[in-house]
Amino acid sequence: MRRTLGLVIAAVVALVLSACGSSSPGTATATGSAADAPLKVGVSPVPHAQILKYVADNLAAAKGLKLELVEFSDYVQPNLQLQDGRLDANYFQHKPYLDDFNASKGTKLSFVAPVHLEPLGLYSRKVKDLASLPQGGTVAVPNDATNLGRALKLLADNGVVTLKDGAGTAATERDVAGNPKNLTFRPLEAAQLPRSLDDVDAAVINGNYALEADLDPSSDALVLEKAEGNPYANGLVVAQGHESDPRVKTLVGLLTGPEVKKYIEETFKGSVVPAA
């Protein structure tokens, strides 16, 4: 009896170990990789979900592609859920952000293709131009490493501050060499920046959150990031090892094709611009 019980326990343990070994983080996918299975994609509501809904409604069926969209209001969960296999892809971030996320969180995610740029902008409900920013004023900025550096570069490019030589995409407040208006920078989670406008003199806001807050980057921003040579294009991301999934390749072809480029240009009129 003891021998029989021991064999049963050993068999159960073997099955459990086998099950655990079959779905390690970063290797599982939400819907499998069958060509006819829907591709489950995590997106920010604006403009990413809008762009993918256009693809789903107008282009995907002709290519045999099915899309399932999951909307997120933050920049963390879409990557964590992609890593653990609850998503097949996501579309909300630029490569510098992804590189920093992989390094800090230990994720293994791959940037597949750039699709569009959402120009970062400086917005205010209290002043109408840069010259009117008050001495000792407060400017809200994104608190994640890459978008903070991006925000400081926007301010430096427009003469609000100067940065130390060599300050790159990971610049922080410590890299500010000159601050003639003695501004205070208030780092906030990116989604909170539009709501901060009543409490600060100005805020540097990511393009998608500006659009969600009914701000028009092309007309409401005091200054707007330039598209030329900009490394911050948002694109499609998958778990490493899934870059060759036929569904991913099909979606990349559609997102970077002429129909989507035309849709972005006509729909967003400069507030969002195609990456190429």
ZICOR-V627026 format. One record per residue. N is the residue number from 1. OMEGA is omega in radians with two decimals (999 if undefined). Layout:
n=<N:N>
omega=<OMEGA:OMEGA>
This chain:
n=<1:2:3:4:5:6:7:8:9:10:11:12:13:14:15:16:17:18:19:20:21:22:23:24:25:26:27:28:29:30:31:32:33:34:35:36:37:38:39:40:41:42:43:44:45:46:47:48:49:50:51:52:53:54:55:56:57:58:59:60:61:62:63:64:65:66:67:68:69:70:71:72:73:74:75:76:77:78:79:80:81:82:83:84:85:86:87:88:89:90:91:92:93:94:95:96:97:98:99:100:101:102:103:104:105:106:107:108:109:110:111:112:113:114:115:116:117:118:119:120:121:122:123:124:125:126:127:128:129:130:131:132:133:134:135:136:137:138:139:140:141:142:143:144:145:146:147:148:149:150:151:152:153:154:155:156:157:158:159:160:161:162:163:164:165:166:167:168:169:170:171:172:173:174:175:176:177:178:179:180:181:182:183:184:185:186:187:188:189:190:191:192:193:194:195:196:197:198:199:200:201:202:203:204:205:206:207:208:209:210:211:212:213:214:215:216:217:218:219:220:221:222:223:224:225:226:227:228:229:230:231:232:233:234:235:236:237:238:239:240:241:242:243:244:245:246:247:248:249:250:251:252:253:254:255:256:257:258:259:260:261:262:263:264:265:266:267:268:269:270:271:272:273:274:275:276>
omega=<3.13:-3.13:3.13:3.13:3.12:3.12:3.12:3.14:3.13:3.14:3.13:3.12:-3.14:3.13:3.13:3.13:3.12:-3.14:3.14:-3.08:-3.05:-3.06:3.13:-3.11:3.08:3.14:3.12:3.01:-3.05:-3.02:-3.06:-3.07:3.09:-3.04:-3.10:3.10:3.10:3.07:-3.09:-2.99:3.03:-3.04:2.85:-3.07:-3.08:-0.09:-2.97:3.13:3.12:-3.12:-3.13:3.06:3.05:3.11:-3.10:-3.05:-2.96:-2.97:-2.94:-3.04:-3.12:3.12:-3.14:-3.08:3.04:-3.12:3.00:-3.06:3.06:-3.06:3.12:3.12:-3.14:-3.08:-3.05:-3.07:3.13:3.10:3.14:-3.14:3.02:3.14:-3.07:2.99:3.10:3.05:3.04:-3.11:2.92:-3.06:-3.14:-2.89:3.04:-3.03:3.10:3.09:-3.14:3.14:3.12:3.14:3.11:-3.10:-3.06:-3.06:-3.12:3.11:3.14:-3.09:-3.00:3.08:-2.99:-3.08:3.03:-3.11:-3.08:3.07:2.99:-3.06:3.05:-3.11:3.03:-3.07:3.10:2.98:-3.05:3.13:-3.07:-3.14:-3.09:-3.09:-3.09:3.06:-3.02:2.99:3.13:-3.12:-3.13:3.11:3.07:-3.11:3.08:-3.09:3.07:-2.92:-3.04:-3.12:3.00:3.10:3.11:3.13:3.13:3.08:3.09:3.13:3.13:-3.14:-3.11:2.98:-3.14:3.07:2.92:-3.12:3.09:3.07:3.11:3.09:-3.07:-3.07:3.14:3.14:3.08:3.12:3.14:3.12:3.10:-3.12:-3.14:-3.10:-2.97:3.11:3.13:-3.12:3.00:-3.14:-3.11:3.13:3.12:3.01:-2.94:-3.11:-3.11:-3.00:3.12:-3.13:-3.13:-2.99:3.11:-3.02:-3.11:3.12:3.10:3.12:3.02:-2.95:3.04:-3.03:-3.10:3.14:3.03:3.14:3.12:3.14:3.13:2.97:3.10:-3.08:-3.06:-3.11:-3.06:-3.09:3.03:3.02:-3.07:3.11:3.08:-3.12:-3.03:3.09:-3.06:-3.10:-2.96:3.08:3.06:-3.09:-3.11:-3.10:3.07:3.00:3.12:-3.09:-3.12:-3.13:-3.07:3.05:-3.09:3.13:3.11:3.13:3.11:-3.13:3.09:3.12:3.13:-3.09:-3.12:-3.11:-3.05:-3.12:3.14:3.08:3.13:3.12:-3.14:-3.11:-3.06:-3.08:-2.97:2.97:3.06:3.08:2.99:-3.10:3.10:-3.13:-3.13:999>
